Amino acid sequence: MTKHNKSPPDTKERYSRGMLYQPDFGNRRLPLLKLLLDHQRWLNSKGRFGAQLGDPFGEDRAGLLFYYCDLDGVDLSSARLEGAYFEGGSAKGARFVGADLTCSTFESCDVEGADFSKARLDWSTFAANHEQAQFDGASCDHIAFTMEERSQNRRLLSTLRHRGFGLVSRPSRRLGRSKDEFSP
């Protein structure tokens, strides 16, 4: 993932200036509040209204970049955030229940009290205070807890993809086996 050249905002302005970017399109800034409200409507209406939060450009592109966003208490259950990058900011008490956070990174993002129950966290990185977060029933294959471990995982994942292994067909700790494991 390409690093941006912006310096972090002052502590006083830190959370009021949070930004959400789509890195593959020239770091185009996305309307964070609108996306979060649409996702909340989608959750509340059981999919009848609003839109599920996720990468609108598909899984082959880099995930969304949450830069110093204040996501305290936000419900991101069932969001599709493969490859998302949460840098700085806070997600205290946020709900990621059943979210797909495969290959996502939480770097210096406060996740104290966040709920990742039943989330898909395979190949993700928690270089943050994850000790007080909940991970009940989450799929946690190849999780890294430092940025160095993240680099090692990325190299391994790249090798596996190069050899024809996909993310979907490997075993999951939560389920014991992936649903595609028995497919021809």
Residue, then its C-alpha position, 0 to 999 in steps of 0.5 A: m500500500t502506498k503511504h501518503n505524505k500527509s502529517p497527522p493532525d494536531t491532537k486537538e483537531r485529530y478526530s474532527r479531521g478524519m479522512l477516508y480515501q480510496p488509494d487506487f484512484g489518486n487518493r480520492r477523498l470519499p464522503l465518510l459520513k454518507l458512507l457510514l449513514d448508508h451502512q447504518r440504514w442498510l443494517n437497520s432495514k436488513g438490507r432494504f435501504g441504504a448500502q453495505l459499507g465496502d470497497p465499491f471497486g472490488e477485491d482486486r484493488a487496495g482497500l479503503l484508507f481510514y486516516y485518523c477517523d473517529l469511529d468510536g461506537v460506530d456499528l460496522s457489522s457485516a461491512r466488506l472492508e477487505g484490505a482496509y487500512f486504519e491509521g491513527g484515530s479511534a474505534k473504541g467500542a466499535r462493532f465489526v461483528g461479522a465484518d470481512l476485514t481480511c488483509s486489513t491493518f489497524e496501525s496505531c488505531d485505538v480498538e479498546g472495547a471493539d467487538f470483532s466477533k464472528a469477523r473474518l480477520d485472516w491475514s490482518t494486522f493489529a499493531a494497536n491496543h487489541e488486548q481489550a477487544q473481543f474476538d469471539g468466533a472470529s476467523c483469525d488465520h495468520i494474524a500479525f501483531t506488529m508491522e514486521e509480522r505484517s511484512q512477513n505475512r504479505r510476502l507469504l500471501s504473495t507467494l501463495r497467490h503466485r502458486g495459485f492458492g486463494l484466500v477462500s480455499r484455506p482452512s478457517r479456525r472459526l469453522g474448522r474447515s472452509k466451505d470450499e474445502f470439499s468442492p471438486 
